[in-house]
Amino acid sequence: MAVIQYNLQFKPRAKKKYSISWTVLAIDKNDRIQFHSNVPGVGIEYLTAPPFKLPGPKGTLPIQIPVKNGKALTGPFKVTKTLNGTTKVHFKCGTLEMPAPQKNRNEAIPAKPKFKAWRVGGDHPPGDTDN
């Protein structure tokens, strides 16, 4: 199971008196990772091997995050290796642009989506998160 540390703060003189932050210290094999987005055409691309088996033929990259009922949901993906501070993996977030299919003889060959990275990404485990 994942190890998550919560930090509960009370600051009576501050404008925001209460805050909760958390740190994911470790993600274990067989835990699950899930991705959400509020817009279509969003994807992720790992800089190293992802911590789970990718969907699709031969585990193709990037991973498109589909949108259903106004919210995107991809996964949950079952983690295949333990992740912690020394085995962290990084992914980039971005937009997927679908080029037109190529023609080969008389059949259309689906084109691989072009990934346009944003200036943000994420890690597994992600580390500190403030709320």
Secondary structure, DSSP 8 states (H G I E B T S, - for coil): --EEEEEEEE-TTSSS-EEEEEEEEEB-TT-EEEEEESSSSEEEEESS--SB--SSGGG-SSEEE-EETTEEEEEEEEB-S-B-TTS-EEEEEEEEE----EEETTEEE----EEEEEEEEEEES-EEEE-
